[in-house]
Amino acid sequence: MKLRKRRRMKRLLQLMVALVLLGGLVVGTLNFDAVKSWAAKHYLRVRFQPAVIAPEDNPDLFAELSKWHNPEENLNLLLIGIDRGSVPGEEGYTRSDVMIVASVNVKAKRAVLVSIPRDTKVTIPGYGTEKINAAHSFKGPAGAVEAVEKLSGLDIHHYAEVDFEAFKNIVDAMGGVPFHLDVTINDPKVGYLEKGDHLLNGQQALILVRSRKLPRGDLDRIEHQKAFLKAVMEKAVSIRDIQALLKILDTAVRYLETTLEPDLIFTLAEALQGMKVEDVEFATIPGTMPEPAPGEPWYFIYDQKGTAELFSNVKKYCSTKTPEERQAELEKQELYQRTGGEAQVDRSLVNLAVLNGVRWEGMAAKVAEKMREKGYKNIKIGNTVHAYEDTTVYYAPGFADAARVVARDLDPDADFRVVQDQDVAITYDADVILVIGKDYLNP
C-alpha cells in the first residue's frame, strides 16, 4: 500500500512541478484512477491559487479561457515567469521574464514548447512599440495573453504563472537540482555561478534561468531554462521519500497561479498517459538582435515569415516541422548512421550556418568561403548578439558526426566546443552552426 501511494504522489508531483517550472504537460505516465482519491483529499488542505485572469479584467477572454477544448485539436497554454520578487516590496503587475507557449495535442500525445524572447519588439494597443514582456506590466495576464495571441496567431486556452520567490521555494523544497553548467555566469544584476557540476539551490537556479549576460544573450538563457526544466524532471523521478514528495507538491500548488482547475489538470494527465519528454519539441521564434542606434533600446526583431511558418506547423501538426520535413530529417539522420559516422559525412549535404562572434567585419563571410573550399555547399552567414570568447560548434540532434567534421575542417589542431542544441539549430535553420570566437583569431 505504501509503495502504491508513493508512486501516486510521485506521478502527480511530476505533472505539477513540470507545470510550475514552465514545462507542463510533458511528464510520463500517470494513472488517473490511482490519484483521484488522493488528490481529492489533499487538495482540500493546499492553497490552490484562483484564476489569475478574472472576468472583470477581460470578460471575453475569460469566457474563452473557461471553455473546454476539442481533444483532437491542440490545447495552447501560456506559461509565464514574472520578475515580481526581484525588488523587495514590489507590488502590482510587473514585466514577464519568461514566456513559453506550450501546445499539446492530447490525441497524438505530442507537445511543442515555443519560447518567446522577452525583448521581442511588438506593438501593444494603447502603448505603441514595446518589448513583449511589457504587456504583462501594462495589463496583467490578460495583456500577456493578448500579445502572444497576436504574435503567434494561436488561441491561448489557459494560462499559468509563477514568480521568482515561488521558483526559489519550489527548487529548495526539492532539495536542489543537479545541473552541469558549461560557462561561468557573472552577472551583476542576478549573481555569479561558476561553470561545472552543481546541486543548484533555489537562489542558484534563479541565477541560471534569469541571467542574460551570455554570448547569445536571451537565446542562451532560454537554452539554460530548457536544460534546467529537464533536470527538474529527472530529479522529480528520482525522489522516493513520501514526505519529501508531499512537501514539494504542496509548495508547488501553493505558489501556482493558473486558469487551470485541478480537475482539468487530472483530466489532461489521464489523456496524456504514456507521454514522455522525448515526445516534446522545444523551439524559439526565429529572429535577430541587431545592435541599436546610440540611445535606442535593444530589441529582438522576430522574423515574421519564419514565426508564422513555425506557429502554422504548431497549429496544424503540433510540431515545429511539417510531416514531410520530419520524415526528411529522419531519413538524413538514418543516412549518417548507415554510412558509418564521421568518415562518411557528405559535406555537400550539411546545412551549415557560420556566425561572426568576434565583431570583425567580414569574418563570417571569410570563414564561409574557407568551408566552401572544403566541400560545403549549403552555407548561410550571420552575426551573434554578443561576442564569443570560445569558438563553438552547435548541432541538431543526429548531426554530431557532421559537427565534429566541421570543427576539424575549421582547424584540425584546435579543440573547439561541440554542443548539441536543438534550439540553436531551429533558430538558424541549420544542421550545424559554427560560431567564430576570439580564440580562432588568437589560438
C-alpha positions in Angstrom: 0.0 0.0 0.0 2.8 2.4 0.9 4.6 1.7 -2.4 1.4 2.4 -4.4 0.8 5.6 -2.5 4.4 6.7 -3.1 4.0 6.1 -6.8 0.7 8.0 -7.0 2.3 11.1 -5.4 5.5 10.9 -7.5 3.5 10.8 -10.7 1.3 13.7 -9.7 4.4 15.6 -8.5 6.0 15.2 -11.9 3.0 16.8 -13.6 2.7 19.7 -11.1 6.4 20.6 -10.9 6.8 20.4 -14.7 3.8 22.8 -15.0 5.0 25.2 -12.4 8.6 25.4 -13.7 7.4 26.3 -17.2 7.3 23.0 -19.0 4.0 21.4 -18.0 2.2 18.5 -19.6 5.4 16.7 -20.7 5.8 14.1 -18.0 5.5 10.4 -18.3 2.8 8.0 -17.3 0.2 9.0 -14.8 -2.6 6.7 -13.6 -5.7 8.9 -13.3 -7.8 6.4 -11.2 -4.9 5.9 -8.8 -4.6 9.6 -8.0 -8.2 10.6 -8.0 -9.0 9.9 -4.3 -5.6 11.0 -3.1 -5.9 14.3 -5.0 -9.4 15.0 -3.7 -8.2 14.5 -0.2 -5.1 16.6 -0.3 -6.4 19.5 -2.4 -8.6 20.3 0.5 -5.6 21.4 2.5 -3.4 23.1 -0.1 -3.8 26.6 -1.2 -4.5 26.3 -4.9 -4.5 29.8 -6.3 -7.6 31.2 -8.1 -7.6 32.0 -11.8 -5.3 35.0 -12.5 -7.5 36.3 -15.4 -10.7 37.4 -13.7 -14.0 38.3 -15.6 -13.6 42.0 -14.8 -10.1 42.0 -16.4 -11.3 40.9 -19.8 -14.8 39.4 -20.0 -14.4 38.0 -23.5 -11.0 36.5 -22.8 -12.2 35.0 -19.5 -15.1 33.3 -21.2 -12.8 31.9 -23.9 -10.4 30.5 -21.4 -13.2 28.9 -19.4 -14.2 26.7 -22.4 -13.2 23.1 -22.7 -11.2 22.4 -25.9 -11.7 19.8 -28.6 -9.3 16.9 -27.6 -8.5 16.4 -31.3 -7.1 19.9 -31.5 -4.2 21.5 -29.7 -4.5 22.8 -26.2 -2.5 26.0 -26.0 -1.1 27.1 -22.6 0.8 30.3 -22.0 3.5 29.7 -19.3 4.8 32.9 -17.7 7.7 33.6 -15.3 7.5 37.1 -13.8 10.0 39.2 -12.1 7.9 40.1 -9.1 10.2 39.3 -6.2 13.4 40.7 -7.7 12.7 44.1 -6.0 11.8 43.8 -2.3 8.4 45.2 -1.5 7.4 45.5 -5.2 3.7 45.2 -5.8 1.4 45.2 -8.8 1.9 43.9 -12.3 5.5 43.6 -13.5 7.2 42.6 -16.7 7.2 39.0 -17.6 10.7 37.4 -17.6 9.9 34.2 -19.3 7.2 33.5 -21.9 6.6 30.0 -23.3 3.7 28.8 -25.4 3.0 25.1 -24.7 0.9 23.5 -27.4 -0.3 20.0 -26.6 -2.2 17.5 -28.8 -3.9 15.1 -26.5 -4.9 12.6 -29.3 -1.4 12.5 -30.8 0.4 12.7 -27.4 2.7 15.3 -28.8 3.7 18.7 -27.5 5.7 21.8 -28.6 7.2 24.4 -26.2 8.0 27.6 -28.1 9.9 30.3 -26.2 9.3 34.0 -27.0 12.3 36.2 -26.1 11.3 38.8 -23.6 12.8 41.6 -25.7 10.7 40.8 -28.8 9.6 44.0 -30.5 5.8 44.3 -30.8 3.0 46.9 -30.9 0.8 46.9 -27.8 -2.5 48.7 -28.4 -2.6 52.0 -26.4 1.1 51.9 -25.7 2.8 51.8 -29.1 6.1 50.0 -29.8 7.3 47.9 -26.8 9.1 44.8 -25.8 6.6 41.9 -25.4 7.4 41.5 -21.7 5.8 44.9 -21.1 2.4 43.6 -22.0 2.1 41.9 -18.5 3.2 45.1 -16.7 0.6 47.2 -18.6 -2.4 44.9 -18.5 -1.5 41.9 -16.4 -2.1 38.3 -17.5 -4.8 39.3 -19.9 -2.3 41.7 -21.7 0.3 38.9 -21.9 -2.2 36.5 -23.5 -3.4 39.1 -26.0 0.1 40.0 -27.0 1.1 36.3 -27.5 -2.1 35.6 -29.4 -1.4 38.4 -31.8 2.2 37.4 -32.4 1.5 33.6 -32.7 -1.9 33.6 -34.4 -2.9 30.9 -31.9 -5.8 30.9 -29.5 -4.5 30.6 -25.9 -6.8 28.3 -23.9 -5.1 28.6 -20.5 -2.5 30.5 -18.5 -0.1 29.6 -15.8 2.2 31.9 -13.8 5.0 31.6 -11.2 7.2 34.4 -9.8 10.8 34.3 -8.6 10.1 33.8 -4.9 7.9 30.8 -5.7 10.5 29.4 -8.1 13.2 29.5 -5.4 10.9 27.9 -2.8 10.0 25.1 -5.1 13.6 24.3 -6.0 14.6 24.4 -2.3 11.7 22.1 -1.5 13.2 19.6 -4.0 16.4 19.6 -2.1 18.2 21.2 -5.0 18.6 20.1 -8.7 21.8 18.6 -10.2 23.0 20.6 -13.2 26.1 20.9 -15.3 26.9 24.5 -16.4 29.1 24.8 -19.5 30.0 28.5 -19.0 30.5 30.7 -15.9 27.8 33.2 -15.2 29.0 36.5 -13.8 26.0 38.9 -14.0 26.0 41.9 -11.7 22.2 42.0 -11.9 21.4 38.4 -10.8 24.6 36.9 -9.4 27.6 34.6 -10.0 27.6 30.9 -10.8 30.8 29.1 -11.8 30.8 26.6 -14.6 30.9 22.9 -13.7 28.7 20.5 -11.8 26.3 21.8 -9.2 23.4 20.8 -7.0 21.5 24.1 -7.5 19.5 25.5 -4.7 16.7 27.9 -5.3 18.8 31.1 -5.5 21.4 29.5 -7.7 18.7 28.1 -10.0 17.3 31.6 -10.3 20.7 32.9 -11.4 20.8 30.2 -14.1 17.4 30.9 -15.6 17.5 34.7 -15.2 20.9 35.7 -16.4 21.2 37.1 -20.0 24.9 38.0 -19.7 25.8 35.2 -22.1 27.3 35.0 -25.6 23.9 34.9 -27.3 22.0 36.9 -24.6 18.4 35.9 -24.1 18.7 33.0 -26.6 21.4 31.3 -24.4 19.2 32.0 -21.4 16.3 30.2 -23.0 18.6 27.2 -23.6 19.5 27.2 -19.9 15.8 27.3 -19.0 15.1 24.3 -21.2 18.0 22.3 -19.8 17.1 23.1 -16.2 13.5 22.0 -16.8 14.7 18.6 -18.0 17.0 18.4 -14.9 14.0 19.2 -12.7 12.0 16.3 -14.2 14.9 13.9 -13.8 15.2 14.9 -10.1 11.5 14.5 -9.5 11.6 11.0 -10.9 14.4 10.1 -8.6 12.7 11.1 -5.4 11.4 8.2 -3.3 10.7 9.6 0.1 6.9 10.0 0.6 7.2 13.0 2.9 9.6 14.8 0.5 7.2 14.3 -2.4 4.3 15.7 -0.4 6.4 18.7 0.7 7.3 19.5 -2.9 3.8 19.1 -4.2 2.3 21.3 -1.5 4.9 24.0 -2.2 4.3 23.9 -6.0 0.5 24.0 -5.7 0.6 26.8 -3.1 2.5 29.1 -5.5 0.9 28.2 -8.8 -1.4 30.8 -10.3 -3.3 29.5 -13.2 -6.7 29.3 -15.0 -6.3 25.5 -15.0 -8.6 23.9 -12.4 -7.4 20.8 -10.6 -10.0 18.6 -12.3 -8.7 19.8 -15.7 -5.1 19.0 -14.7 -6.0 15.5 -13.8 -8.1 15.0 -16.9 -5.2 16.1 -19.1 -2.9 13.8 -17.1 -5.1 10.9 -17.8 -5.3 11.7 -21.5 -1.6 12.1 -21.8 -0.8 8.8 -20.1 2.4 7.4 -21.7 3.7 10.8 -22.9 7.4 11.3 -22.4 9.9 14.1 -22.6 11.0 12.6 -26.0 7.6 13.4 -27.3 8.2 17.1 -26.8 9.8 19.6 -29.2 11.5 22.8 -28.0 11.8 25.9 -30.2 12.4 29.6 -30.1 10.8 32.0 -32.5 13.3 32.9 -35.2 14.8 36.4 -35.4 17.8 38.6 -34.8 19.0 41.2 -32.2 20.7 43.9 -34.3 22.8 46.5 -32.4 20.6 49.5 -31.9 21.5 53.1 -32.6 23.0 55.1 -29.7 20.4 55.7 -27.0 17.9 53.3 -28.5 16.8 50.1 -26.7 17.8 46.6 -27.6 15.0 44.6 -29.4 14.7 41.0 -30.6 13.3 41.5 -34.1 11.3 38.4 -34.8 11.2 37.0 -38.4 7.5 37.4 -39.2 7.5 34.9 -42.0 9.5 32.4 -40.1 7.5 32.8 -37.0 4.2 32.5 -38.9 5.5 29.2 -40.5 6.6 27.9 -37.1 3.2 28.5 -35.5 1.4 27.3 -38.5 3.2 24.0 -38.1 2.4 24.0 -34.4 -1.3 24.6 -35.1 -1.6 22.0 -37.9 0.8 19.3 -36.7 1.7 20.1 -33.1 5.3 20.1 -34.3 7.9 22.7 -35.5 8.0 20.9 -38.9 5.6 19.5 -41.4 5.3 15.7 -41.6 7.4 15.8 -44.8 10.1 17.8 -43.1 10.2 15.5 -40.1 10.4 12.5 -42.5 13.2 14.1 -44.5 15.1 14.9 -41.3 14.7 11.3 -40.0 16.0 9.9 -43.3 19.0 12.3 -43.2 19.9 11.1 -39.7 19.5 7.5 -40.7 21.8 8.1 -43.7 24.5 9.4 -41.4 24.1 6.4 -39.1 24.2 3.9 -42.0 27.3 5.4 -43.7 29.5 5.0 -40.6 29.7 8.4 -38.9 32.4 11.0 -39.4 34.3 9.2 -42.2 31.2 9.1 -44.4 29.9 12.7 -43.8 28.9 14.2 -47.1 29.8 17.9 -46.6 27.6 18.9 -49.6 24.5 17.7 -47.7 25.3 19.5 -44.4 23.2 22.7 -43.9 25.8 24.9 -42.2 25.4 28.4 -40.6 28.6 30.4 -39.9 28.2 33.2 -37.3 30.6 36.0 -36.6 31.1 36.1 -32.8 34.2 38.3 -32.8 32.8 41.5 -34.3 35.4 41.7 -37.0 33.6 42.8 -40.2 33.6 40.1 -42.8 34.7 37.3 -40.5 31.7 35.1 -41.2 32.0 35.5 -44.9 35.7 34.7 -44.8 35.2 31.5 -42.8 32.3 30.5 -45.0 34.5 30.8 -48.1 37.1 28.5 -46.4 34.3 26.0 -45.6 33.1 26.1 -49.2 36.6 25.1 -50.3 36.2 22.1 -48.1 33.1 21.0 -49.9 30.2 22.6 -48.0 27.6 24.0 -50.4 24.6 25.0 -48.2 26.1 27.8 -46.1 24.4 30.9 -44.6 26.2 33.6 -42.6 25.2 36.0 -39.8 26.3 37.6 -36.5 25.8 36.7 -32.9 24.2 39.0 -30.4 27.2 39.2 -28.1 30.9 38.4 -28.6 32.1 34.9 -28.1 35.4 34.1 -26.4 35.4 30.4 -27.5 34.6 29.1 -30.9 31.6 26.8 -30.6 30.0 24.3 -32.9 26.3 23.7 -32.2 24.4 20.9 -33.9 20.9 19.5 -34.3 20.1 16.0 -32.8 21.5 13.4 -35.1 24.3 15.6 -36.6 27.1 15.0 -34.0 29.4 13.5 -36.7 28.9 16.3 -39.1 29.6 18.8 -36.3 32.9 17.2 -35.4 33.9 17.2 -39.1 33.1 20.9 -39.3 35.2 21.6 -36.2 38.2 19.7 -37.7 37.7 21.4 -41.1 37.9 24.8 -39.4 41.2 23.9 -37.6 42.3 20.3 -37.2 44.7 21.2 -34.3 42.1 23.1 -32.2 39.8 21.8 -29.5 36.6 23.7 -30.2 33.5 23.2 -28.1 30.9 20.9 -29.9 27.5 21.1 -28.3 24.1 19.6 -29.3 21.5 22.4 -29.2 18.2 21.9 -30.9 17.1 25.4 -30.1 20.1 27.0 -31.9 19.5 24.6 -34.9 15.9 25.6 -35.2 16.7 29.4 -34.7 19.2 29.4 -37.6 17.5 26.6 -39.6 20.7 24.6 -39.9 22.1 21.2 -39.1 25.4 22.6 -37.8 26.1 26.2 -36.6 29.7 27.3 -36.4 30.2 30.4 -34.2 33.6 32.0 -34.6 35.1 33.1 -31.2 38.1 35.2 -30.3 40.2 32.0 -29.7 40.1 31.4 -33.5 42.0 34.7 -34.1 44.3 34.2 -31.0 44.8 30.5 -30.5 
